Structure formats: C-alpha cells, structure tokens
C-alpha cells in the first residue's frame, strides 16, 4: 500500500493523541481534529483542525492537497496497527468501512485519496456533533461505493478510556440511513423564530436541509426577532448559502415574530422549530406519515422529545427521550411536565384563531406555546402519536429556564 494520511477525529485525551502521534508519525502523515483545548497540548508542528460544526471545508482542503496514497479516519477510542492494515487488499475497492454497531450503518474507515476527492464532505451544513456529519456523508454515497472490510485485527477500539463514539451518536446513528418515503403526503412548512440564538441557529436550520424528504426552500420560513448578538448577520449569510425565506423584525417577542409568518403560509400544516433545537434527518418523513391519519378536527400533532444537555465547549450529552402523553383538557395541558412537542399545526385552524396569542402577561413574550395550544383546544382537539424526531437542547441561555418562577403567574392570567 502507498503512503497513508491519518485523521484523528474527536479524541478527548491529550495523552492518547500524543501516544498516537508518536506511534504513527513514522508511517503516516497525521491531522488531528479535536477541541481547541486538546489541540493546545499537542506539538505545535502537528497539523490540526479545531473541532466545530463546520469542519467539512477544512477536511476537503486537506484532502485535495494530498498526493496519492490512502486516507484513514480514526475516531476517539480507536487505535490502529498500520503495518497490518496496509496488508488489506485494496486494488478493487474504492471505499472501506467497518460496522459501527450491529445495525446497517457503517462509518468511513479507509479510502484511496483520489477517490475521496470525488466525494467531498458537506460544507454548508452545521451538525450537532461531528460524528453526525460523517454519518450523513456516508448516507449520500452510492451503495456500490461502500464495501466492507474486516479490520478487527488492525483496528482496536476503546483504548485509554476513550469512548467508542459519543453516546449521543450511538443512540442516533440509525437515523442517518435511508428510509422509504410516503407516496402521498400533505403539504408541510417549517417556521422558526430566533432571538439571540447565534450559537445554535446554524444547526437548527441545517437540520431542515439534510432531511431524507427534502423541503422546498419556499416552505422554510425564518424570522429574526431583533437579535443583537450577530444572529441577524449570520442568518443573512446562511440564506445566501441555503436559500430559505428570511424576515427580520424589531424585537417584539416570539408570538409576534411567528405571527408575521402566518400570512405567508400556503401549506396544509406547519411545523414550529425552536432556534436552539434541531430535527432528526427523517423528521419530515415520519411526521408526514402521521399527518395522513390524524383526526379531521385535530389542530396539532405532537410526539416525544429527545433531550440533550449542553456542556462546556459546546459538547452535548444525551439525556434520553421524554415520552409525551395524550392531552384532552386545559388541566391536562397545564399539568404537562415539559413543552409539548414537536408541534405541527393545521395551518387553517391556526389562522382561524388569529395566530399565536399575545397576552398582556409579560407582553406576550413567554409561554407562547401553551397560549396557542390553550386557544386551539377551545375549538379543536390535539393529537399525540408515539414518535421521536425532535431534539431539545437544555442550555443556560434558555429563556424558559431563566423565568421558570413566572409559570404560576402565567397560569393565573391564562383564559
């Protein structure tokens, strides 16, 4: 086998990175992709890429500069015997993979660099964690490009207390596989209101564009509610790359912001996505299948929530799935222990009640989800189905978390 370039992806132990650099540097050139605090501890002469939501462009640049040979990706927890790996037959294979779990999804292992240059990584999308980018990328390849190789003896997983992929990805990797789409689906738009969510807005919007069932750009609406943290400027840049409908308003609260979008909606249903959350890649397909069978008087379809804890350095920890439950009355709604979601509204019913209520309580700037559900339930039903496609991010900037004490006062003011 010719020369080798190794990418060390997402390692969290500086000691392990240093060990691998010492072990592999005589046999391969190396690029370390890690968090900035990890990179500070490795030799300055090493080639590095700081781990972020957008690493595709930097990966592509490195790969385009390679002169022949092979490329190997190792992920946190992996060790490798390059001498043994180089003995693998490679002449007729373009892409080598190895099983991530017992499921069908396989993550990249080794490539001919010339072939890898033909299949660039996504540069315009932001992902909640880097493994999701690789999984999405594998999903876009043709089946005949992905050939398995038994590299168990050459690849050792789980060294030095590193975890073999994040628990987040182990729980969600199956979502990035292709699934069959419904043949006849109701029309569906997505609305998103953002205020000072610059840290998260890229992932939220990107999640709408990596759907297994694509959404037309004219059915994705984003309104910036007078942000002051650079979100507005980021949205203009994102729109130039991803092409969605963007409106910018003076700050008036989420209910007012969402109401500016209602006259633009032409679809039968509309999904509300919070700016700090994101959708699974199969979300629109799963939701559309359920919309085919909900009752005709149902104003809202909702399901379960997958919850994540935002940790330092933008790391996410999966907290699990919170299952929803049926809601039949106002008391059921007010005793709901967490936000009802995801919320998919029947557009005509939402317009019939005048959109999202702007209550006198706190000038309508909080609990707009409960307000609109309460208003809809006076005339229509809401429909729970057991599905999980929506990811909620628990973080310190959450307005609801900062104002939890206002809940009891809000209930008193709700009609």
N, C-alpha and C positions, 0 to 999 in steps of 0.2 A: 504494500500500500504506500502511496505517495505521502508527502508531508501532511501534517494534521494541524488544524486550528481548533482549540477548545474554548468554549464559552462556559464559564462557571456562573450559574444563574441563581440568584437569591439566597446564597449562603449567609447564615446569620452568626456564624462563629469565626472571628478573625483567625483563630488558631487553626481551624480546619482549612481556611483559604490559604494560609501561609504554608501548611503542610502540602497541599495540592500543588501550589506554585513550585515548591522545592522539588516535588516528585516528578512533575510533568514538564518542567521548563526545558529539560534536555531533549525531550522527544516531540515537543509541540510548542507552537506559539499560543498565547493564552490571553483572553479578555475576561475580566471579572465584572459581572453585573450584580451590584449589591447596593444596599442603602449607603448613604454618604458617610455615616458614622463607621461602617465597616471598612469602607474604602480608605479612610484616614489612617488605618492601622497597617496597611499593606505597603510594600515598597513603592516608592514614587515612580520608578521606571516601568511599572506594570501598566498595561493598557486597561482602562476601566471605563465603565458606563454606569452612571448613577441610576439606581432603580427608580422608575417613575411610571405613571400611567402611559406615557408616550415614550416607549423605547424602540418602537418599530423602525423609525427613521435612522436611529443610530446603529441598530443592528444591520439594516440594509446597507448603510455606508461602509461598515466594516467588511461585510461580505463581498460587496462589489470590488473592494480593494484587494481581495485575496487572489493570489496567482496559482490556480490549480489546487490539487490535493483534496482533502476531505475536511468536513466540519463536524465537530462533536459537541452536543449540548449536554451538560451535566446540571442537575438541579439539586437544591440543598438536600444533603444526605447521601448523595452519590459519590462513590469512589470508582476508579477505573484502573484496569491493567491494560495500558495501551499496547504493550507488546502482544498480548493475547488478542486484543480487539483487532489489531491490524492483520491478523491471520484470517479474519472473516472474509468469505468470498464476496467480492464487490463488483465484478465486471458487468453483471447484467442487472444490477439493482440501482435504482435512482434514489430511493428514499428508504431508510431503515427505521423501524420503530420497534418499541417493546411495550408490553402491556403495562398500563398504569394501575389498573385494578382488574378484577375478574370480568368487568364489563368490556364492551367492544372498543371503547375509545383508547387510542394509543397516542402517546406523546412523542415528539421527534427525538431521535437518538443520534443518527449519523447520516451525513449527506455527502455526495460529491459537490464540491463548491460550485462547479459550473452549473449543476442542476439547481442548486439552491438559489442562484442568482435569477433563475426564471420564475421563482415563486416568492416574491417579496412579502415581508411581514406588513401588516396594516399600519399605516402611518397617521391616518386621520381619526382613528377611534381611540378613546380612553377606556381602560378596563379597570375594574375594581381591584384586581390583583394580577400579577404578571402571568401566572400560570393560565389564566383565562385567555390571555392573548394567544399563547401557544395553542391552546385547545381550539380556539376559534379558527386560527390559521390552518390547523390540520383539517378542520371540517371543510374548508374551502378547496382542498386538494381533491383531485380525481382519485377514485378508489385504486385505479391501476398504478398510481404513483406511490402508494403506501404498501410496502412489503415488510413482513415481519422477519426478524432475525433473532435467534436465541442467543442472547448475550449475557446470560446469567453468570457465567464464569468470568466474563470480562468486566461486568458492571456489578459493583457491590452497593447495596442501598442501605441507608440508615447509619452511616458512620459517625463517630464522635458526637453522639447525642443529637445530631441534626435530625429533623423530622422529614420523612419522605413526603414532600409536598405539604403545603399548608392544609390543615383540617378543613379550611374553607373550600379548597378546590376538591378535596376528596369527596366532600358532600355534594358538590355541584357539577362534577366533570361530565356526568351523563347528559346534562342539559345542552352540551355543545355538539351533540350528534344530530344528524339529520332525522327528521320525523315527517310522516305523511301529513299533508295539509288538507283541511276541509274543502270539499268541492264547491259548496255553495255557502257563502258567508255573508252576514250583514255588514254594512259599511261601518267603519270604526275610525275615529280620530283620536289623537292624544293631545291633551292640554297640559301645560307646565307653567307655573308662576314662580318666579325666583326673586328673592331679595337678599343680597349679600351672601350668596352661596358660591362664590368663586372657586372654593376648594373642591366642590362636589359637582358642579353643573356639567363639566365635561363628561363625566361618567354617566350621568343621568341621560343626557342627550345621545351619547354614543350608543347606549343600550337600546335606543329606539331604532338605530340603523343597522344593528347586527342581528336582526330578527330573522328566523327561518322563513317567516312570511313577511316580506318587505312591506313597509307602509309608504305610500306616496308622500313626497315632500309637502304637497299642498294639504295634507291631513295631519301634519305635526305643527302645533302652534305653541310658541314660547312667548311669554310676556315678562319683561323685566320691570319690577315694581320700584323703580327709582333707586337702584343699588348704588352704593358709594364706595365699594371695595374693589372695583375693577371688573365686576361681573358683567356690566353692560358692554364694556370694551371687548371682553372675551367672547361674549355672545355674537357680536358683530363679526369677529374673526371666525368663530365656529360656523356661522351661517354661510360665510363665503366658501367654506370647505364642504359643508354637509347639506346645505340648501334646505332650510325649513322656514316656516313663517314666523317672523320676529316682530314684536310690538314692544315699544318702550314707553312707559308712562311715568308720571310723577308718583311718588310713594303715597299709597292710599290704603294699603293692607291687601291681603291675599284675595279676599272676597271681591273687592272692587277690581283687582287685576284680572281675575278669572272672568268676571262679567264682561270685560272689554272684548273677550274672545268669542263669547256666545253668538253674536250676530254673524260671525264668520263660519260657524259650523254648519256643514251641509250633510253630515253623515247621520245614520240612524242612532249610533251610540258614540260615546266619548269616554275615554279613559283619562282619569286625572293622575298625573305622576308628580310627586314632590321632587323638588330640585336636589335634595340630598339623598334620594333613593335611586334605585335602578331596577330594570326589568330583566328577567331571565331571557335568554335568546329564543325560547319557544313561547313567550308570553302571549303574543298576539294570536298565535295558532290555537293555544289552549283556551284562551278567552273566547275566541270566535266560535269554537265548538260548543261551548256552554251557552253562548247567546242564542244559538239555534233553538234551544229548548226551554228558555225561561218563560214564565207566565206572561201573558199579554199585558197584565196590569202591573208588572214589576218595573219600578223606576230605576232600580240599582241592582247590579250583580256584584257580589263580593266573595272573597275566599279567605285564604290563610296568609300569614306574613312570615317571611324568613328574616330573622333579626340578626344584626351584626353590631358588634361593639367597636367603636373607633378607638384605637390605642395610639400611643405616641408614634410619630414618624409615619402617619397615615397607614398604619398596619390595621388590618381588620381581623376580628376574631368572631367566628360563627357561634352564636348563642343558641341556635336551634330554630325550630318552626313553632309559631304560636297559632294554634288552630282557631278558626272562627267558630261561630255558632249562630243559629237562626235568631233573628230579631223580629218580633211581632208587634211590639208596642213601644211607646215612649219610655216606659220604665225599663224595658229590655235595652233600649238604646243608651240610656243614661247610666245603666249599670255595666255596660260593656267595659271590660278592663283595659282595653287598648284601642287605638284607632281602627275603625272598620276599614278593611282594605283587602286587595285593591278595589277602588270604587270605579265601576263602569256605569255611567249614567245613560238612560234613554234620553236622547237629546230633546225630543219634543216635550217630554214631561219636565225636564229641567228648565226649558224655556217657558213652559206654561206657568211655572211658579215665579217667574221673574229672575231666575238665576240664583246665585248664592246670596242669601240674605245678609244685609249689612245692618247688624243690630246696634242699638245705642250703647250696649255694653262694650267698653273699651274701643268705641268707634268701629266695631265690627272687625277688629284686627286679630281676633283669636277664635279658635274653635269653629271655624267656618265649615268644617266637615260635619260636625254634629248639627250645626244650624241648618245646613241644607238637607241633611237626612231627616231631621225632625219635620221640616217643612214638607218634604216629599211624602213622608209617611202619613200625613193628614189626608192625602188623597189616593196614594198608591201603596203597593207593597214593595218590600225589598227581598232579594233572593240570595241566600247563601248556597254555595257549592264548594265541595271539598277539593280545592286545587291550590297549588302554591307556585306562583310565578313572580312574586313581588318581594323586593329586598328593601328592608328598612334599616337605615343607618342611625345608630344611637351615638350622639356626639354632644360635646359641650356647647356648641353653638345653637342647639335646638331651641326654638322659641317656646315650644310647649314645655320642655324641661325647665326652662328658666321661670316659667309662670304657672307652675303646677298649682300653686296656692290659690289661683283665681278660679279654679274649677267650681267650687261651691257657690261663689258669687255669680258665675255664669249660669248655673242651673236655675238660680232664683229669677234670672232675667229672661229665661227662655220661655216663650209662649207655649 
